[in-house]
């Protein structure tokens, strides 16, 4: 029984590794919108077995990031410009809730980690290091979501975060990466002080920035 539990734990970890890797490939356009997804190729590229990859792809299908079409198999979902403002509007409600939860519930070490990751994002932005910025942001999000201890809100917002990240990555030439960091810093400061009001205000300002970014893309 113990061996079975250990084996299941390993299997879940591999599926999570596969999910994170594929999600990163989609959000950074390494897997472009509309491109086919081949399990064997992904399994080889990320060094994880095909079963965990298949489980990860099922999760990504439920999140709307992967679609299945007759005779074409699995594809990366397209970026829907018209729908993206709805993504931001929905995400705003969830981000306000999560920010309040993190400010209230985060441990001291989690507050430190969030601050450190935002600092890393700031350094990457100043250096024009988009890949470094994204890596630090993904690490921040993992700690941030865990610190909220609101798994319903996290499960709801996670696909919206990935869609937003992919949208930003696709159209980053129209936005200022350094501006977005400002609002992450304000939110992190509120979390560090345990101020729900400051954290929520920072989350709102970040969503304002993403909404403005989206409108610039649509109008441009």
N, C-alpha and C positions, 0 to 999 in steps of 0.2 A: 504493500500500500504506500509506504514511504517513497519507494523508488518511482512509483507511478506519479505521486505528487511532484517529486523533483523533476521528472520528465515533462510534466505538464507545465511547470513553472518555466523550464528552459524553452519549451515550445512557445509560450506566451511572450517571453522576452525576445525570441527570434522574430515573431510576428510584429512586435513593437518596433524592433530595429528595422525590419523591412518597411513598415508603414512610414517611419520617420524618413528613411532614405528615399522612398518613392515620392513622398509628399514634397521633400526638398527638391527633387528633380522636376516635379511639376511646377512648383512655385517659382523656381529660378529659370524655367523654360528650357531646361536640359531635355525634358520631354515636352515638346511644343504642343499647343492646342491643336487638336485634330489628329495628332500623330498616333499610329498604332502602338499597342502595348504587347510585347512578346514576353511571356513569363520566363522562358529559358534565358533570354538575353538579360533581363533584369536580375534574375537569380545569380547569373555569372558575374555581372558587373558589381553587385553589392556583396557577394560572398555569402548569401543566405539560400537555404534550400527552397525548392519550388512550392512546398506546402505553406510555409510562412508567407511567401510572396503572394500566393493565391488568397490567403486570409487577409493580407493587407489590402489587396486589390478589392476584395469584397467590401471592406470598410470604406475605401475611397469611393466605391460606387454608391454606397449609402450616403456619402457626403456630397455627392454630385460632381466630384472631381474626375471621375472615370465613368464612361458610359459604354453600354454594349449595344452594337447594331447588328442586325441580321446580315450574315455573310461577310461582315467586316471584323467581327470580334470586338475586342476591347479597344477603346480610343480615349485619349485625353479629352475631356470636355472643352468646348470652345469658350472663349472669354465673351461674355454677354454684356456689351456696353450699356444697353438700355436698362438692364436689370441691376447694374452695379450700384446705383444710387439706393436701391432697395436693400442691397447687401449692407451698405454703410448705415442706413437708417435702423435696420434690425440689429446690427452689431452694436450700435450706440447704446441701445437699451441694455444689452447684456454686459457691455464693458463698464457701464456705470455701476451695475450690480456687483460685478467681479471686483472692481477697484475698491468699493466699499468693504467687501468681504476680506480682501487682502489687507487693507489698512487695519482692520479689526482683528484678524486672525493670524497673520503671519508671525512666525517665530523670529527671534532676533537674528538668527543666522540667515533666514530667508530674506529678511529686510536687507541684510548686508549683501547677499548674493545678487538681489535685484539691483541694488545701487551699483555694484561692481560691473554687472553686465551692461547697464545703461552707460556707465563710464567707458566701457570698451566700445560700445556703439558710437559714442561721441568721438572717440579717437579715430575710429575707422572712417567716420563721416568727414572729419577734418583732412584725412589722408586720401579721400576719394576711393576708399577700399570698399566697394559695394559687397563683395563676397564676405569680407570680414564683418561688415555691418550686419548682414543677414545671419551669419553664424552666431554672432553675439545676441541678436534679437531672438533667434530660435531658442537659445539657451535661457534667455530671460523669460520667455513665454512659458517654458516648462516649469521653472521655479514659481513664477507668478501664478499660474493656474493651480499648481499643487498647493500653494499657500492660501488660496481662496477657500479651499475645502467645500466648494459648491460645485459638485460634479455634474449636476444637471445643467447649470449655466455654462460650465466649461465644455461639455459635450455639444451643447448647442452652438457655442461661439467658435469652436475649433475650425470647422470647415469655412466659416466666414473669414477667419484670420488668414487661412491659406489662400482663399480667393482674393482677398485684399492684397496679400503679399505678391501673388502672381500678377495681379493687375498693376501694382506699383512697379514691379520688375519689368513688365512689358512696356510701360510708358514712362520710365523714370526720367527721361530727358525733359519732361515737362514739369518736374517737381524738384524741390531743393531738399536733399537728404538731410542737411544740417537743420532745417526748420523742424522736421519731424522729431529730431532728437530733443529739441527744446521742450516739447510737451511730454516726452518720455521722462525727461529729467524732473519736470514739475510733478508728475505723477509719482515718481520714485521718492521724491522729497516728502510728499504727503504720506506715503506708505511708511517711510522711515520714521516719521514723527507720530505715526498712528492716527493721522487726521483723515477721517473718512471724507470730509468736505473737500479737502485739498486734493485727495486722490481722485475723487469723482470729477472735480473741476479739470484736473489734468487729462482724465480720460475723455471728457467732453471736448477739450481743446484739440486733442489728438484726432477725434472724429471730425471736428470742424476742418482740420487740415486735410484729412483724407477726402472729405466731401468736396472741398475746394479743388483738390487735385483731380478728382473724378470729373467735376464739371469742366475744368480746363481741358481735359482730354476729350470729353464729349463735344465741347464747343469748338475745339481746335480743329 
